[in-house]
Amino acid sequence: MSSSSISDAETSSTTNTNKNKNTKRVVVITGGNTGLGCISAQEIARLSMNADDENGGKEKEFSYSVVIACRSIERGQKAMRDIGLFLDEGKEGETNPVVDVMECDLSSFKSTRAFAEKFKSKYDRLDVLMNNAGVMALPEKTLTEDANELQMQTNHFSHFALTRELLPLMLETEKRYPERKPRVVNVASIAHEWGFVDFFNLNSEGVFGYPGWGWITYGRTKMANVLFTYELQRKLRKIGSKIQAYCVHPGVVDTELQRNLPIDWYVNLREAGRLINPPEGARGQIFVATSEALENDEGGKYSSELSNEGKPGEHAFRSSNAFSLDQENWAKLWKESERIIGATYDDVFHPGDI
């Protein structure tokens, strides 16, 4: 893997929710109301507004409409208001959303698909899908309404389903706007390093199904993110698409992700100075989502925060775990994921073509 640095991301953003007139690049961020997703929405939107001001009011060549997909529209809007981005006072007292907020509960396939349908009815393009939302190390195994283990459905299966629903629009966007390649960004974790343990026990069943307060299960979900990224990129190449897929380890970040831990060992990490802050953690996913420097990149790569190399807050492409590099594992997870969500990608990736 390339070791090119991705510490600094150039991003830009505005919003336009009129489907018939949307000329801005559209970014969907799941879980964008908290943590790294919120920082990503904030930075993409704010950097654009600053860039417009610096250029005498002229818009940058590539700017973005940011759409947050989260469980609560109210909480999502509040998060954006708190950082001054949700409402922008326009001319004659008009108010326009700088960041759009739409409901999507990833613990429910029904809600996930409903979001996709509503999004497609409102927007005529999708340039970046950032599959960011996640839950970590739940102390007890919990099943969703779809009878799947909660971490695996939230972190992988529903993002797999969401990508399936939105990929045709991304392919259409690629054709209509060939000057910039669409991208899929899956927020993974260094936890994928232990996710190979009994990996295909995807519903955490049996005697060893949910050990270690759910940490093994969490690792499996992050391994799934990596495998999904690689197989998606392989399939896209086979059909001649230039859409880029990336997965990202943001680092061990001081966010709310640890809120479900039975013992908050983040307290010790915080006191020892071993946590990076959210803006540092979000750099990697913002970069791979927006950087023009990657325009000629082949995609299908794993980006890692570099604290373990003595470079906290810096990000670069690295090789992922050996298990994740086995194409048989990619294909097996893909097939099982299609079975779980009850739908295939065959409308996009015709079986005879890949």
Secondary structure as GFF3:
##gff-version 3
##sequence-region A 1 354
A	DSSP	three_ten_helix	19	21	.	.	.	ID=ss1
A	DSSP	beta_strand	25	30	.	.	.	ID=ss2
A	DSSP	alpha_helix	35	54	.	.	.	ID=ss3
A	DSSP	beta_strand	64	70	.	.	.	ID=ss4
A	DSSP	alpha_helix	73	82	.	.	.	ID=ss5
A	DSSP	beta_strand	87	89	.	.	.	ID=ss6
A	DSSP	three_ten_helix	91	93	.	.	.	ID=ss7
A	DSSP	beta_strand	95	97	.	.	.	ID=ss8
A	DSSP	beta_strand	99	103	.	.	.	ID=ss9
A	DSSP	alpha_helix	109	122	.	.	.	ID=ss10
A	DSSP	beta_strand	128	131	.	.	.	ID=ss11
A	DSSP	alpha_helix	150	152	.	.	.	ID=ss12
A	DSSP	pi_helix	153	157	.	.	.	ID=ss13
A	DSSP	alpha_helix	158	176	.	.	.	ID=ss14
A	DSSP	beta_strand	183	187	.	.	.	ID=ss15
A	DSSP	three_ten_helix	190	194	.	.	.	ID=ss16
A	DSSP	three_ten_helix	212	214	.	.	.	ID=ss17
A	DSSP	alpha_helix	215	238	.	.	.	ID=ss18
A	DSSP	beta_strand	244	249	.	.	.	ID=ss19
A	DSSP	three_ten_helix	256	260	.	.	.	ID=ss20
A	DSSP	alpha_helix	266	271	.	.	.	ID=ss21
A	DSSP	alpha_helix	278	290	.	.	.	ID=ss22
A	DSSP	three_ten_helix	292	294	.	.	.	ID=ss23
A	DSSP	beta_strand	301	306	.	.	.	ID=ss24
A	DSSP	three_ten_helix	307	309	.	.	.	ID=ss25
A	DSSP	beta_strand	311	318	.	.	.	ID=ss26
A	DSSP	three_ten_helix	322	325	.	.	.	ID=ss27
A	DSSP	alpha_helix	327	341	.	.	.	ID=ss28
A	DSSP	three_ten_helix	351	353	.	.	.	ID=ss29
###
